[in-house]
Amino acid sequence: MSAQSRVAVLGAGSWGTALASLLARHGVHTTLWGRDAAAMQAMAETGRNARYLPQSPLPDKLNFSADLAASVADVDWILVVTPSHAFRELIETLARLPARFRGLAWATKGFEPGTGRFLHELVEEILPGQPAAVVTGPSFAREVVDGLPTAVTVHSDDADFAQTVAEQLHGPTFRAYTGSDMLGAELGGAMKNVLAVATGVADGMQLGLNARAGLITRGLNEMLRLGVALGARAETLMGLAGLGDLVLTCTGDLSRNRRLGLALGRGTPLAQAVAEIGQVVESVQTVDEVMRLAERHGVELPIAQSVQRVLHEEITPPEGLRLLLAREQKPEYPESFP
């Protein structure tokens, strides 16, 4: 890895800050960009992200900026780490800037709200011909910034660009694998947030470890069925981008989506639960896009559908559970399932 590499990380939330810190520690000249000029100035002065990671010191070599054009000027590649609802706007802004970069990666998980389009489809449309990659896998920001062992995967149609991104993320406590199934990687990273709400609800209702394991396993089944219908590779969803991220998000209390489910399972109203979390909870929007894709391709997703109805406040969590348990007995896998 070259110490001369220059990367701009766009998005100064917890995950963007963690990945920018990781790159800086690996000798990459890294600039972390955020919209809030005062917050970026405070980070530069204190060496901490007071809002999202207040206990974690940031590397001295990490640069901070609220000037997007300056941040992306003369960089080798860009890593976008914004919420999915802000992804299109940022990519369109990048397309209008004079800066030319050698690749665009993102660690955003979700779909375009309202259309259900995958983020790689937006990049293909707005920045045609641009090498692109998705960074995903089981990774909590706090553990990454604190240097705890983590493994992710980088998927791209451009093998050289995937390798570049993976090599610069890879380090003593951070393993980065590569792959070429962008659709499968993005589906796993988005859908696991919906399923984490279901396991959180079950745990909030104190339904036990058996229920949690059953929901994770059947949730993986739903992810696989939708993935196969969309053209994803089953092995992608059985790896870090799917199963790995699913297990982490469904069982780790650092997950915002699991915490939303826990609150709902304990009887907290939706609006109050989201407000108490205080950050974007991707599942609230992602669940509608997952179900739109499922309906378009004729795939039945009973767990995801129950989460959707709970988040739309059509049914209560106990009613959602009763509906799942009332489903007819059947084989675990149909004969046609790959």
N, C-alpha and C positions, 0 to 999 in steps of 0.2 A: 504494500500500500504506500502510495506517495504522500508525503507530508505536505506537498504542494497542492493537493486536491482542494477545491473550493466548493462548498455546498451551502445552499440557503434552505433553512427549515422554516416553512410558512405555517404559523399557528403556534401561539405561545401558551396553550393550555398545558395540562399535565403531561400528555403523551408527546406533544411536540417538544416541550422542554426536556423531557427525558431522552428523546432521540437526539436532540441537538447536543445535549451533554455527552452522550455516548460517542458521537462522532468527534467532538472536540477532544475527548480523552484519547481517542485513537489517532490523534495527530492530524485530523482533517480541519482545514480552515473553515470554521462554521459560523454562520450568522443566523441567529434566531429572530424572526420577524413577527411582530404582533401589531394589531390595529391600535391599541391603546398606548399612546406615546408616553403618558405618565407612568404606566405600569412597566414599560420597557426601560425607561430611565431608572426607575426604582430597582429593577433587576440588575442593571449595570452597576449601580452604586452599592447594593447590598450583597450581590452574588447569590441571591435566592429568589425563587418565585413565591412571593408571600401568599398569593391567593391559592395556588394549587399544590405546591410542594414546599411549604414553609420550613420544614425541618431538614431539607436536603440542600447542602451547599453545592453551587454550580461551579464548573471549571473556570479557572482564571482566564483561559484562552478563548472562552466562548464570547462571541460578539452579539450585541443586541441592537435592534433597529426597529423603528416604526415607519421607515421609508421603504416602500415595496420596490420601487424602481432601483434604488441604490442597493438594496439587499440582493437582487437577482442579477445585477450587472456583473459580467465577467465571472460567472460561476460555471462549474463543470456540470452539475445537475441540481435539481430542485426536489425537495421532499415536502409534500403538502400534508399537513396534519390539522385540517379544520374539520368541523362537523359536516356531515353529508349535505345538510341544507345550504351550506355556504360554498360548497365545492364548485358548482357551475360558475357562480359569479367570479370567484377567484381565478379560475382557469381562463375565463373570458378576458379578465383584466390582464393576465399574463400574455395572452395572445395579442393584445394591443400595445404592449411595451416593446421597445426596440431591442431589448436584450435577447441574445440567442444562446441557448444552453444545449448541452449534449443529451439531456434526458430528463424526464419528469417521473418521479415516483410519488406514491402517496401511501399513507398509513391510516387514511380515513376508512371507516367501516360503515356501510349503508348503501342506499340507493338514492337516485334523484327523487325527491318528494314529488308526488303527483303523477309521475310517469312510470316509476318502477325501473327506470333504465339503470344499467350498471355504470359505475363511474368510468370504467375503461371505454365504454361507448361514448361518453361525453368527451373524453380526451381525444378519441379518434375523430370525432366531429369537429371539435374546436381547434385542435392542434394536429391536423393530419400529418402523418409521416414522422411524428415525434416519437423517439424511443420512450417507452412507458413501462412502468412496473408497479406492482402492488406489494406492500410490505405488510404481512399479517401473521397471526399466530398467538399463542397464549402468553400474554405479556401485560402485566400491570405496571403502570408508569413508575410508581413509587419504588418498586423492587428494582427496576432497571436503573433508575437514577442513583439508587443506593448500591449498585454493583452486584446484586444478587444474580445467580445463574438463570439464564433465560435462553429460549430457543424460538426462532421465528423462521419464516420462509418468504422468499422473494420470488414472485412469479412475473414473467414477462414473455412476450412473443419474440423479444430480442435477447438472445442468450448472452451476448456480450454485455449488454446493459444490466441484466439481472446479476451477472457475475460482478460487475463494478460495484453495484449497490451492496450486494452481499459481502464483498470483501471489505468494504469500508465500514460496514456495521459490525462485522465479525471481530471478536476480541477474546480476551482471556475468560470472561464470564458471560459472553453473549455469542451464541452460535447462530449463524444465518445460513440457511439452506437455500437452494434455488429450485425453480420449477417453471413450467410453461403453460399452466392452466389458469389463466387470469380469471375466467368466469367462475370456476370452481372455488378459487381462493377468495374471491369477493363474496360469493354466496355464503360460504362458511362463516366469514367474518361478520356478515350482516345478520344472518339468520340465528346465530347463537345468542344474540342479544334478546330476541323474542323468546327463545326457549328458556333463557335464564330467568325471565319474569315468572314463568310457570313453576320452576323449581323453587324460586324465592317464595312464591305464594304458598307452595306446599310446606316449606320449612316454617314460614310465618304462621301457618295453621297448626304447626307441630304434628305433621302427619308421619314423621319418622324417616329413617334412612332408606328403608325399602322403597318408599314412594319416590324419594329423590332419585335413587338409582333407576327406577322404572321410567321416570320422566326423562332422564338424560338419555337412556337407551332408545326409548321410543321417539324422542326428539331427534336423535341421530338418524333414525329410520326415516323421519319426515324430511330431514335435510338431504339424505341420499336420494329419496324418491323424486324430490323436486330437482335436485341436481342432475340426475340422469335424464329427466324430461327436458332440461335446458341444454344438455350436451356437456355437462361437467364430467370430469373423470372421478370415478368412485374413490380411487386411491388418494386424490387430493382431499376429499372430505373425510377420509379415514386417517389423515395425517394432521400436521400442526394447524393447518388453516381451518380444519373442520372439527374433528374430535378433540384435538388438543385445546383449541380455543373454547369449545363447548364445555368441556370439563372444568376448565379454569373459571369461566364466567358463571357457570351454574353452582359452583361450590365456594368460590372466594368472595368474602364480604367486602373486598375492595371494588367489586363490580357494581357500578351504578344501577345496572338493570336488575341484578339480583336484589339489591337493596330496595328497589322499587317494589319488586314482588314480595319481599319480606314485609314491607310496610302495608301493602294491600292485604296480605294474608292475615295481618294483625288487626285489620279493620280500619286503617288510616285512609281517608278519602284520597283519591288520585291527585287532585290539585295540591293538597297539603304535602303528600309524599314527594312529588316532584320538586316543590318549593324547598323542602327540607334537604333534599340532595344537593340542590344549589348549582348543578351543572347540567349540560344537555344529557338527556336520557334517550339514546338513539332508538330504543325499541318502540317508543310512543309513535314515532313516524314510520319506522321500518316495518312494523307489523302489517300496515295497510299495503305496503308495496309487496311484501311476501305473499299476502293473500291474493293480490291482483295477479301476480305471476302464476300462482297455483290455479286460480280460476281460468286464466288464459290457456293453461296447458292441461287442464282437467285432472289435477293432482289433489287428492284429499289430504288435508293437514289438520286433523282434529285438535291437536295441542295448540298449534299456532292460531287456529280459528277461535278457540276458547280464550286465548290471551287477547286477541283482537276484540272480542265481545266484552271482556272485562275492562280493557283500556278505553273502550267506547262507553263504558258504564251501562251497557245493555243488560248485563247479568252481574251478580256478585261472585267473588272467588268461590264460595261454597257451591253456588249453582253451577259454575264452570266445572268443578270437580265432579259433581253428581252427573253431569252430562257425559263426561269422559268415562266414568265408571259404568254408565248405563249402556255403553256401546256393545254391540253383539260380539259374542266370542267368535274368533276366526284364527286362521294360521298366522304365525308371526310374520312369515314372508310368503308372498304369492309365488307360484312356480315361475312366473315370468321375471321376477326380480333378479337383476344381475348379481 
